[in-house]
Amino acid sequence: MQELVIDSERQKTYAKSLIDKMAIDGSDTVILKKTPKDATYKQQKLWFMWCGEVANSGVGSHDNRNDVHIAEKWRIVRPILLEENEIFGMLYDHFMKTIEGSAVKSEYCKEFADKWIHTNDLTRKGRVKSLNEFERFWCFQHGVDLTDPNTIGLNLKRTL
């Protein structure tokens, strides 16, 4: 799936070219919607942008954005949800007891992170905390060149 935000003539032209290349056989769907401009949307967009930048950096063991996303949900979002959400904590505790001693525990944990840990379930404070932790770990500890949120739209990168 590809999502484009039409915020320039270049993006508009690119979107038109993608549509022009599509077969007229019903195999593709184009969905148009208004782009949210609230803080939560911008934070989510930044999270996924950073996941892609980590994947492309060659640092770490994940080489695509989705794998980075799942791993970081387990590493960063899970502990925050455990602090913020009592029901999530009960589900998590039951899950961990269920897989205790399993030979494929890491695969179950990956699937749990993919299916049950969601950045959208974080409070606004939790979302900020998750982004700060993501930046601290990948940018400041591991030297990954993450986009500075203050430069989004300016085509500038942070310099360490």
Residue pairs with C-beta under 8 A, 6 or more apart in sequence:
2 18
4 11
4 14
4 15
4 18
5 11
5 35
6 12
6 15
7 153
19 30
22 28
22 30
35 41
39 124
40 120
40 124
40 127
42 149
43 127
43 128
43 131
44 119
44 120
44 127
46 131
46 147
46 149
46 152
47 69
47 119
47 130
47 131
47 134
48 65
48 69
49 147
49 152
50 131
50 134
50 135
50 138
50 146
50 147
51 65
51 66
51 68
51 69
51 72
52 65
52 68
53 144
53 145
53 146
53 147
54 60
54 62
54 68
54 138
54 144
54 146
55 62
55 63
55 64
55 65
55 67
55 68
57 144
57 145
59 138
59 142
59 143
59 144
60 68
60 71
60 138
60 142
62 68
62 71
70 110
70 113
70 114
71 110
71 113
72 134
73 113
73 114
73 117
73 118
73 119
74 109
74 110
74 112
74 113
74 117
75 137
76 130
76 133
76 134
76 137
77 117
77 118
77 119
77 122
77 130
78 92
78 113
78 117
80 122
80 126
80 129
80 130
81 88
81 89
81 92
81 117
81 121
81 122
81 126
82 88
82 89
82 92
83 126
84 122
84 123
84 126
85 121
88 116
88 121
91 116
92 112
95 108
95 112
95 116
99 105
99 108
99 109
102 108
119 127
119 130
122 129
122 130
135 146
138 144
138 146
139 145
139 146
139 158
139 160
143 160
145 157
145 158
145 160
146 158
147 157
147 158
148 156
148 157
148 158
151 157
151 158
